[in-house]
Amino acid sequence: MRKLLKVYELLGGEEDIVNPTNELIKEGHILKLSNKNGTTQDRYLILFNDRLLYCVPKLRLIGQKYSVRARIDVDGMELKETSSAAVSRTFLVSGKQRSLELQARKETQAAQSVCEIRENEDFGVSAGS
């Protein structure tokens, strides 16, 4: 429950996540690939047992806070590795309303993130090919 409260504070109390049925699986920084110009932008992902929150940094003087930009239900979410010779450590997360192309900061982070999402079969995550 402490981890949920910490995440609740990171989100500035904007997201109703403090609930006994919510289980925090993983959280951390990631890079989002821009479709327009190929640049990367710092983002924060929070994976729960029922949803993935895609967050952007809020401009604040004291303490880092985030705003939720997108919510992807784990039920029906697809994950596809998209790394190429030109752009490594990338994967695509697709939900019913939104798809995100993300890039891990390190190769080990990419592999770990993809594996953790795929290993949570209990949550109905289906892996793309």
VMD Tcl script that builds the backbone (N, CA, C; Angstrom):
set m [mol new atoms 387]
animate dup $m
set s [atomselect $m all]
$s set {name element resname resid chain x y z} {
  {N N MET 1 A 0.824 -1.201 0.000}
  {CA C MET 1 A 0.000 0.000 0.000}
  {C C MET 1 A 0.865 1.260 0.000}
  {N N ARG 2 A 2.067 1.160 0.596}
  {CA C ARG 2 A 2.964 2.325 0.615}
  {C C ARG 2 A 3.366 2.739 -0.790}
  {N N LYS 3 A 3.641 1.731 -1.640}
  {CA C LYS 3 A 4.031 2.028 -3.018}
  {C C LYS 3 A 2.895 2.736 -3.754}
  {N N LEU 4 A 1.662 2.300 -3.513}
  {CA C LEU 4 A 0.509 2.947 -4.149}
  {C C LEU 4 A 0.393 4.398 -3.708}
  {N N LEU 5 A 0.622 4.651 -2.431}
  {CA C LEU 5 A 0.556 6.027 -1.919}
  {C C LEU 5 A 1.654 6.894 -2.532}
  {N N LYS 6 A 2.848 6.311 -2.702}
  {CA C LYS 6 A 3.951 7.047 -3.325}
  {C C LYS 6 A 3.587 7.431 -4.765}
  {N N VAL 7 A 3.025 6.486 -5.508}
  {CA C VAL 7 A 2.620 6.755 -6.891}
  {C C VAL 7 A 1.480 7.767 -6.914}
  {N N TYR 8 A 0.548 7.646 -5.978}
  {CA C TYR 8 A -0.566 8.596 -5.865}
  {C C TYR 8 A -0.026 10.021 -5.696}
  {N N GLU 9 A 0.999 10.175 -4.859}
  {CA C GLU 9 A 1.621 11.484 -4.649}
  {C C GLU 9 A 2.362 11.957 -5.897}
  {N N LEU 10 A 3.047 11.027 -6.598}
  {CA C LEU 10 A 3.731 11.384 -7.849}
  {C C LEU 10 A 2.759 11.968 -8.865}
  {N N LEU 11 A 1.533 11.445 -8.849}
  {CA C LEU 11 A 0.511 11.895 -9.789}
  {C C LEU 11 A -0.281 13.080 -9.247}
  {N N GLY 12 A 0.150 13.621 -8.126}
  {CA C GLY 12 A -0.501 14.792 -7.554}
  {C C GLY 12 A -1.926 14.532 -7.104}
  {N N GLY 13 A -2.247 13.271 -6.804}
  {CA C GLY 13 A -3.590 12.924 -6.346}
  {C C GLY 13 A -4.643 12.956 -7.436}
  {N N GLU 14 A -4.214 13.059 -8.699}
  {CA C GLU 14 A -5.163 13.182 -9.808}
  {C C GLU 14 A -5.784 11.857 -10.238}
  {N N GLU 15 A -5.125 10.745 -9.943}
  {CA C GLU 15 A -5.583 9.438 -10.417}
  {C C GLU 15 A -6.014 8.593 -9.218}
  {N N ASP 16 A -7.186 8.002 -9.309}
  {CA C ASP 16 A -7.716 7.184 -8.215}
  {C C ASP 16 A -7.106 5.786 -8.276}
  {N N ILE 17 A -5.950 5.613 -7.629}
  {CA C ILE 17 A -5.259 4.329 -7.680}
  {C C ILE 17 A -5.156 3.638 -6.327}
  {N N VAL 18 A -5.443 4.350 -5.248}
  {CA C VAL 18 A -5.311 3.765 -3.919}
  {C C VAL 18 A -6.546 2.922 -3.647}
  {N N ASN 19 A -6.399 1.636 -3.932}
  {CA C ASN 19 A -7.499 0.690 -3.850}
  {C C ASN 19 A -6.898 -0.677 -3.548}
  {N N PRO 20 A -7.489 -1.445 -2.636}
  {CA C PRO 20 A -6.921 -2.755 -2.291}
  {C C PRO 20 A -6.810 -3.719 -3.473}
  {N N THR 21 A -7.598 -3.512 -4.524}
  {CA C THR 21 A -7.531 -4.412 -5.681}
  {C C THR 21 A -6.416 -4.033 -6.647}
  {N N ASN 22 A -5.849 -2.839 -6.512}
  {CA C ASN 22 A -4.760 -2.410 -7.392}
  {C C ASN 22 A -3.439 -2.980 -6.912}
  {N N GLU 23 A -2.708 -3.555 -7.844}
  {CA C GLU 23 A -1.379 -4.066 -7.543}
  {C C GLU 23 A -0.383 -3.371 -8.460}
  {N N LEU 24 A 0.605 -2.720 -7.865}
  {CA C LEU 24 A 1.642 -2.045 -8.632}
  {C C LEU 24 A 2.661 -3.092 -9.076}
  {N N ILE 25 A 2.832 -3.246 -10.391}
  {CA C ILE 25 A 3.755 -4.235 -10.938}
  {C C ILE 25 A 5.127 -3.614 -11.165}
  {N N LYS 26 A 5.159 -2.474 -11.826}
  {CA C LYS 26 A 6.429 -1.823 -12.164}
  {C C LYS 26 A 6.178 -0.354 -12.475}
  {N N GLU 27 A 7.176 0.463 -12.203}
  {CA C GLU 27 A 7.122 1.879 -12.557}
  {C C GLU 27 A 8.522 2.336 -12.924}
  {N N GLY 28 A 8.605 3.332 -13.778}
  {CA C GLY 28 A 9.918 3.856 -14.102}
  {C C GLY 28 A 9.935 4.736 -15.333}
  {N N HIS 29 A 11.097 5.351 -15.528}
  {CA C HIS 29 A 11.302 6.253 -16.661}
  {C C HIS 29 A 11.476 5.459 -17.944}
  {N N ILE 30 A 11.033 6.050 -19.030}
  {CA C ILE 30 A 11.158 5.455 -20.360}
  {C C ILE 30 A 11.194 6.601 -21.362}
  {N N LEU 31 A 11.580 6.310 -22.565}
  {CA C LEU 31 A 11.600 7.318 -23.621}
  {C C LEU 31 A 10.490 7.029 -24.617}
  {N N LYS 32 A 9.819 8.077 -25.089}
  {CA C LYS 32 A 8.798 7.937 -26.123}
  {C C LYS 32 A 9.400 8.426 -27.429}
  {N N LEU 33 A 9.221 7.636 -28.472}
  {CA C LEU 33 A 9.700 8.039 -29.792}
  {C C LEU 33 A 8.668 8.923 -30.459}
  {N N SER 34 A 9.108 10.059 -30.962}
  {CA C SER 34 A 8.217 10.963 -31.677}
  {C C SER 34 A 8.069 10.487 -33.115}
  {N N ASN 35 A 6.838 10.347 -33.579}
  {CA C ASN 35 A 6.590 9.937 -34.964}
  {C C ASN 35 A 6.975 11.028 -35.950}
  {N N LYS 36 A 6.898 12.266 -35.519}
  {CA C LYS 36 A 7.133 13.395 -36.424}
  {C C LYS 36 A 8.597 13.550 -36.818}
  {N N ASN 37 A 9.483 13.543 -35.812}
  {CA C ASN 37 A 10.883 13.827 -36.131}
  {C C ASN 37 A 11.874 12.810 -35.573}
  {N N GLY 38 A 11.394 11.747 -34.961}
  {CA C GLY 38 A 12.274 10.696 -34.467}
  {C C GLY 38 A 13.013 11.010 -33.179}
  {N N THR 39 A 12.711 12.145 -32.559}
  {CA C THR 39 A 13.363 12.479 -31.294}
  {C C THR 39 A 12.721 11.679 -30.163}
  {N N THR 40 A 13.375 11.688 -29.010}
  {CA C THR 40 A 12.819 11.000 -27.846}
  {C C THR 40 A 12.420 12.020 -26.788}
  {N N GLN 41 A 11.410 11.648 -26.017}
  {CA C GLN 41 A 10.917 12.503 -24.937}
  {C C GLN 41 A 10.838 11.663 -23.669}
  {N N ASP 42 A 11.257 12.249 -22.547}
  {CA C ASP 42 A 11.230 11.547 -21.269}
  {C C ASP 42 A 9.791 11.352 -20.802}
  {N N ARG 43 A 9.445 10.131 -20.453}
  {CA C ARG 43 A 8.109 9.793 -19.969}
  {C C ARG 43 A 8.234 8.861 -18.773}
  {N N TYR 44 A 7.110 8.596 -18.115}
  {CA C TYR 44 A 7.090 7.733 -16.937}
  {C C TYR 44 A 5.941 6.744 -17.104}
  {N N LEU 45 A 6.235 5.455 -16.959}
  {CA C LEU 45 A 5.212 4.414 -17.078}
  {C C LEU 45 A 4.938 3.812 -15.713}
  {N N ILE 46 A 3.673 3.528 -15.461}
  {CA C ILE 46 A 3.271 2.862 -14.226}
  {C C ILE 46 A 2.361 1.708 -14.623}
  {N N LEU 47 A 2.822 0.481 -14.354}
  {CA C LEU 47 A 2.064 -0.717 -14.712}
  {C C LEU 47 A 1.381 -1.283 -13.474}
  {N N PHE 48 A 0.068 -1.370 -13.542}
  {CA C PHE 48 A -0.735 -2.005 -12.497}
  {C C PHE 48 A -1.259 -3.329 -13.034}
  {N N ASN 49 A -1.910 -4.091 -12.182}
  {CA C ASN 49 A -2.482 -5.361 -12.613}
  {C C ASN 49 A -3.612 -5.186 -13.618}
  {N N ASP 50 A -4.206 -4.005 -13.706}
  {CA C ASP 50 A -5.339 -3.814 -14.618}
  {C C ASP 50 A -5.143 -2.725 -15.668}
  {N N ARG 51 A -4.067 -1.934 -15.567}
  {CA C ARG 51 A -3.871 -0.839 -16.521}
  {C C ARG 51 A -2.420 -0.372 -16.535}
  {N N LEU 52 A -2.096 0.288 -17.620}
  {CA C LEU 52 A -0.799 0.920 -17.783}
  {C C LEU 52 A -1.046 2.418 -17.873}
  {N N LEU 53 A -0.373 3.194 -17.023}
  {CA C LEU 53 A -0.497 4.649 -17.065}
  {C C LEU 53 A 0.740 5.225 -17.750}
  {N N TYR 54 A 0.499 6.046 -18.758}
  {CA C TYR 54 A 1.548 6.716 -19.514}
  {C C TYR 54 A 1.542 8.169 -19.058}
  {N N CYS 55 A 2.637 8.599 -18.430}
  {CA C CYS 55 A 2.661 9.909 -17.771}
  {C C CYS 55 A 3.730 10.827 -18.356}
  {N N VAL 56 A 3.446 12.124 -18.279}
  {CA C VAL 56 A 4.387 13.155 -18.719}
  {C C VAL 56 A 4.765 14.009 -17.507}
  {N N PRO 57 A 6.007 14.521 -17.498}
  {CA C PRO 57 A 6.424 15.349 -16.365}
  {C C PRO 57 A 5.641 16.660 -16.308}
  {N N LYS 58 A 5.314 17.074 -15.090}
  {CA C LYS 58 A 4.707 18.390 -14.861}
  {C C LYS 58 A 5.833 19.350 -14.522}
  {N N LEU 59 A 5.717 20.563 -14.974}
  {CA C LEU 59 A 6.715 21.568 -14.622}
  {C C LEU 59 A 6.427 22.063 -13.209}
  {N N ARG 60 A 7.353 21.747 -12.294}
  {CA C ARG 60 A 7.193 22.140 -10.893}
  {C C ARG 60 A 8.541 22.572 -10.340}
  {N N LEU 61 A 8.499 23.486 -9.391}
  {CA C LEU 61 A 9.735 23.940 -8.764}
  {C C LEU 61 A 10.228 22.953 -7.716}
  {N N ILE 62 A 9.312 22.369 -6.969}
  {CA C ILE 62 A 9.694 21.471 -5.883}
  {C C ILE 62 A 9.083 20.095 -6.116}
  {N N GLY 63 A 9.931 19.088 -6.195}
  {CA C GLY 63 A 9.455 17.716 -6.338}
  {C C GLY 63 A 8.908 17.416 -7.722}
  {N N GLN 64 A 9.277 16.249 -8.238}
  {CA C GLN 64 A 8.800 15.834 -9.562}
  {C C GLN 64 A 7.397 15.265 -9.457}
  {N N LYS 65 A 6.522 15.750 -10.292}
  {CA C LYS 65 A 5.150 15.242 -10.380}
  {C C LYS 65 A 4.862 14.916 -11.834}
  {N N TYR 66 A 3.857 14.091 -12.036}
  {CA C TYR 66 A 3.496 13.658 -13.389}
  {C C TYR 66 A 2.003 13.790 -13.614}
  {N N SER 67 A 1.643 13.993 -14.873}
  {CA C SER 67 A 0.241 13.982 -15.299}
  {C C SER 67 A 0.033 12.750 -16.160}
  {N N VAL 68 A -1.114 12.113 -15.993}
  {CA C VAL 68 A -1.434 10.943 -16.804}
  {C C VAL 68 A -1.892 11.431 -18.171}
  {N N ARG 69 A -1.194 11.012 -19.203}
  {CA C ARG 69 A -1.523 11.388 -20.573}
  {C C ARG 69 A -2.395 10.321 -21.226}
  {N N ALA 70 A -2.174 9.043 -20.843}
  {CA C ALA 70 A -2.969 7.960 -21.440}
  {C C ALA 70 A -3.094 6.801 -20.461}
  {N N ARG 71 A -4.213 6.113 -20.562}
  {CA C ARG 71 A -4.475 4.905 -19.777}
  {C C ARG 71 A -4.738 3.779 -20.764}
  {N N ILE 72 A -4.019 2.684 -20.597}
  {CA C ILE 72 A -4.228 1.526 -21.463}
  {C C ILE 72 A -4.629 0.361 -20.575}
  {N N ASP 73 A -5.821 -0.185 -20.818}
  {CA C ASP 73 A -6.272 -1.349 -20.061}
  {C C ASP 73 A -5.387 -2.536 -20.397}
  {N N VAL 74 A -4.977 -3.278 -19.372}
  {CA C VAL 74 A -4.156 -4.461 -19.587}
  {C C VAL 74 A -4.942 -5.515 -20.365}
  {N N ASP 75 A -6.246 -5.579 -20.127}
  {CA C ASP 75 A -7.096 -6.508 -20.863}
  {C C ASP 75 A -7.129 -6.080 -22.330}
  {N N GLY 76 A -6.549 -6.877 -23.196}
  {CA C GLY 76 A -6.512 -6.551 -24.613}
  {C C GLY 76 A -5.269 -5.805 -25.062}
  {N N MET 77 A -4.381 -5.478 -24.132}
  {CA C MET 77 A -3.158 -4.767 -24.488}
  {C C MET 77 A -2.219 -5.703 -25.247}
  {N N GLU 78 A -1.584 -5.175 -26.291}
  {CA C GLU 78 A -0.619 -5.954 -27.060}
  {C C GLU 78 A 0.747 -5.297 -26.979}
  {N N LEU 79 A 1.768 -6.129 -27.027}
  {CA C LEU 79 A 3.142 -5.670 -26.915}
  {C C LEU 79 A 3.939 -6.266 -28.064}
  {N N LYS 80 A 4.668 -5.411 -28.771}
  {CA C LYS 80 A 5.442 -5.882 -29.915}
  {C C LYS 80 A 6.807 -5.219 -29.907}
  {N N GLU 81 A 7.858 -6.028 -29.978}
  {CA C GLU 81 A 9.204 -5.476 -30.068}
  {C C GLU 81 A 9.392 -4.914 -31.474}
  {N N THR 82 A 9.926 -3.691 -31.558}
  {CA C THR 82 A 10.063 -3.029 -32.860}
  {C C THR 82 A 11.491 -2.570 -33.137}
  {N N SER 83 A 12.446 -3.054 -32.376}
  {CA C SER 83 A 13.837 -2.623 -32.550}
  {C C SER 83 A 14.328 -2.909 -33.961}
  {N N SER 84 A 15.153 -1.996 -34.467}
  {CA C SER 84 A 15.776 -2.169 -35.778}
  {C C SER 84 A 17.240 -1.760 -35.653}
  {N N ALA 85 A 17.979 -1.901 -36.735}
  {CA C ALA 85 A 19.386 -1.495 -36.718}
  {C C ALA 85 A 19.510 0.009 -36.470}
  {N N ALA 86 A 18.560 0.773 -36.998}
  {CA C ALA 86 A 18.604 2.232 -36.857}
  {C C ALA 86 A 18.188 2.694 -35.464}
  {N N VAL 87 A 17.181 2.040 -34.898}
  {CA C VAL 87 A 16.658 2.435 -33.583}
  {C C VAL 87 A 16.526 1.178 -32.726}
  {N N SER 88 A 17.358 1.070 -31.704}
  {CA C SER 88 A 17.347 -0.129 -30.861}
  {C C SER 88 A 16.522 0.086 -29.595}
  {N N ARG 89 A 16.263 -1.002 -28.890}
  {CA C ARG 89 A 15.588 -1.012 -27.583}
  {C C ARG 89 A 14.167 -0.461 -27.650}
  {N N THR 90 A 13.462 -0.656 -28.749}
  {CA C THR 90 A 12.116 -0.097 -28.888}
  {C C THR 90 A 11.052 -1.184 -28.875}
  {N N PHE 91 A 9.865 -0.799 -28.430}
  {CA C PHE 91 A 8.716 -1.695 -28.452}
  {C C PHE 91 A 7.446 -0.867 -28.548}
  {N N LEU 92 A 6.397 -1.500 -29.062}
  {CA C LEU 92 A 5.110 -0.852 -29.272}
  {C C LEU 92 A 4.104 -1.439 -28.290}
  {N N VAL 93 A 3.445 -0.569 -27.539}
  {CA C VAL 93 A 2.381 -0.977 -26.626}
  {C C VAL 93 A 1.079 -0.468 -27.229}
  {N N SER 94 A 0.157 -1.381 -27.499}
  {CA C SER 94 A -1.111 -1.005 -28.135}
  {C C SER 94 A -2.288 -1.391 -27.263}
  {N N GLY 95 A -3.217 -0.456 -27.140}
  {CA C GLY 95 A -4.467 -0.702 -26.435}
  {C C GLY 95 A -5.623 -0.399 -27.365}
  {N N LYS 96 A -6.817 -0.405 -26.824}
  {CA C LYS 96 A -8.007 -0.158 -27.641}
  {C C LYS 96 A -8.046 1.268 -28.182}
  {N N GLN 97 A -7.616 2.239 -27.385}
  {CA C GLN 97 A -7.690 3.637 -27.808}
  {C C GLN 97 A -6.361 4.236 -28.250}
  {N N ARG 98 A -5.236 3.632 -27.861}
  {CA C ARG 98 A -3.948 4.305 -28.060}
  {C C ARG 98 A -2.829 3.306 -28.269}
  {N N SER 99 A -1.849 3.691 -29.072}
  {CA C SER 99 A -0.613 2.926 -29.246}
  {C C SER 99 A 0.559 3.850 -28.953}
  {N N LEU 100 A 1.583 3.306 -28.305}
  {CA C LEU 100 A 2.756 4.093 -27.942}
  {C C LEU 100 A 4.010 3.362 -28.387}
  {N N GLU 101 A 4.898 4.049 -29.099}
  {CA C GLU 101 A 6.190 3.455 -29.418}
  {C C GLU 101 A 7.192 4.000 -28.410}
  {N N LEU 102 A 7.781 3.089 -27.648}
  {CA C LEU 102 A 8.643 3.465 -26.540}
  {C C LEU 102 A 10.044 2.916 -26.746}
  {N N GLN 103 A 10.997 3.566 -26.100}
  {CA C GLN 103 A 12.387 3.132 -26.172}
  {C C GLN 103 A 12.961 3.098 -24.765}
  {N N ALA 104 A 13.539 1.963 -24.409}
  {CA C ALA 104 A 14.180 1.836 -23.103}
  {C C ALA 104 A 15.503 2.596 -23.128}
  {N N ARG 105 A 15.928 3.056 -21.973}
  {CA C ARG 105 A 17.194 3.787 -21.887}
  {C C ARG 105 A 18.380 2.849 -22.076}
  {N N LYS 106 A 18.234 1.601 -21.600}
  {CA C LYS 106 A 19.300 0.602 -21.705}
  {C C LYS 106 A 18.708 -0.687 -22.255}
  {N N GLU 107 A 19.546 -1.496 -22.865}
  {CA C GLU 107 A 19.094 -2.772 -23.428}
  {C C GLU 107 A 18.488 -3.660 -22.346}
  {N N THR 108 A 19.099 -3.677 -21.162}
  {CA C THR 108 A 18.579 -4.524 -20.088}
  {C C THR 108 A 17.203 -4.057 -19.633}
  {N N GLN 109 A 16.969 -2.745 -19.640}
  {CA C GLN 109 A 15.658 -2.216 -19.249}
  {C C GLN 109 A 14.602 -2.631 -20.257}
  {N N ALA 110 A 14.937 -2.601 -21.533}
  {CA C ALA 110 A 13.975 -2.991 -22.573}
  {C C ALA 110 A 13.583 -4.446 -22.407}
  {N N ALA 111 A 14.571 -5.306 -22.269}
  {CA C ALA 111 A 14.292 -6.734 -22.135}
  {C C ALA 111 A 13.491 -7.011 -20.873}
  {N N GLN 112 A 13.857 -6.366 -19.781}
  {CA C GLN 112 A 13.160 -6.576 -18.515}
  {C C GLN 112 A 11.714 -6.092 -18.596}
  {N N SER 113 A 11.487 -4.926 -19.179}
  {CA C SER 113 A 10.129 -4.394 -19.283}
  {C C SER 113 A 9.242 -5.288 -20.132}
  {N N VAL 114 A 9.759 -5.706 -21.282}
  {CA C VAL 114 A 8.989 -6.575 -22.168}
  {C C VAL 114 A 8.686 -7.894 -21.472}
  {N N CYS 115 A 9.687 -8.476 -20.813}
  {CA C CYS 115 A 9.485 -9.758 -20.124}
  {C C CYS 115 A 8.473 -9.642 -18.996}
  {N N GLU 116 A 8.553 -8.585 -18.203}
  {CA C GLU 116 A 7.627 -8.439 -17.082}
  {C C GLU 116 A 6.188 -8.303 -17.552}
  {N N ILE 117 A 5.981 -7.558 -18.612}
  {CA C ILE 117 A 4.617 -7.416 -19.123}
  {C C ILE 117 A 4.126 -8.750 -19.667}
  {N N ARG 118 A 4.977 -9.440 -20.413}
  {CA C ARG 118 A 4.574 -10.721 -21.002}
  {C C ARG 118 A 4.360 -11.803 -19.955}
  {N N GLU 119 A 5.133 -11.781 -18.871}
  {CA C GLU 119 A 5.015 -12.811 -17.843}
  {C C GLU 119 A 3.747 -12.674 -17.021}
  {N N ASN 120 A 3.096 -11.547 -17.085}
  {CA C ASN 120 A 1.877 -11.328 -16.316}
  {C C ASN 120 A 0.658 -11.813 -17.091}
  {N N GLU 121 A 0.693 -13.073 -17.497}
  {CA C GLU 121 A -0.414 -13.654 -18.253}
  {C C GLU 121 A -1.715 -13.618 -17.462}
  {N N ASP 122 A -1.611 -13.603 -16.158}
  {CA C ASP 122 A -2.806 -13.537 -15.310}
  {C C ASP 122 A -3.620 -12.286 -15.608}
  {N N PHE 123 A -2.975 -11.276 -16.167}
  {CA C PHE 123 A -3.635 -10.003 -16.401}
  {C C PHE 123 A -4.177 -9.882 -17.813}
  {N N GLY 124 A -4.069 -10.945 -18.602}
  {CA C GLY 124 A -4.661 -10.939 -19.934}
  {C C GLY 124 A -3.850 -10.205 -20.979}
  {N N VAL 125 A -2.557 -10.011 -20.742}
  {CA C VAL 125 A -1.726 -9.334 -21.724}
  {C C VAL 125 A -1.430 -10.309 -22.848}
  {N N SER 126 A -1.633 -9.875 -24.071}
  {CA C SER 126 A -1.285 -10.723 -25.206}
  {C C SER 126 A -0.100 -10.110 -25.917}
  {N N ALA 127 A 0.871 -10.923 -26.240}
  {CA C ALA 127 A 2.085 -10.432 -26.885}
  {C C ALA 127 A 1.931 -10.479 -28.388}
  {N N GLY 128 A 2.298 -9.386 -29.037}
  {CA C GLY 128 A 2.278 -9.349 -30.494}
  {C C GLY 128 A 3.492 -10.064 -31.036}
  {N N SER 129 A 3.500 -10.350 -32.314}
  {CA C SER 129 A 4.653 -11.042 -32.888}
  {C C SER 129 A 5.610 -10.075 -33.529}
}
mol reanalyze $m
mol bondsrecalc $m
mol representation Tube
mol addrep $m
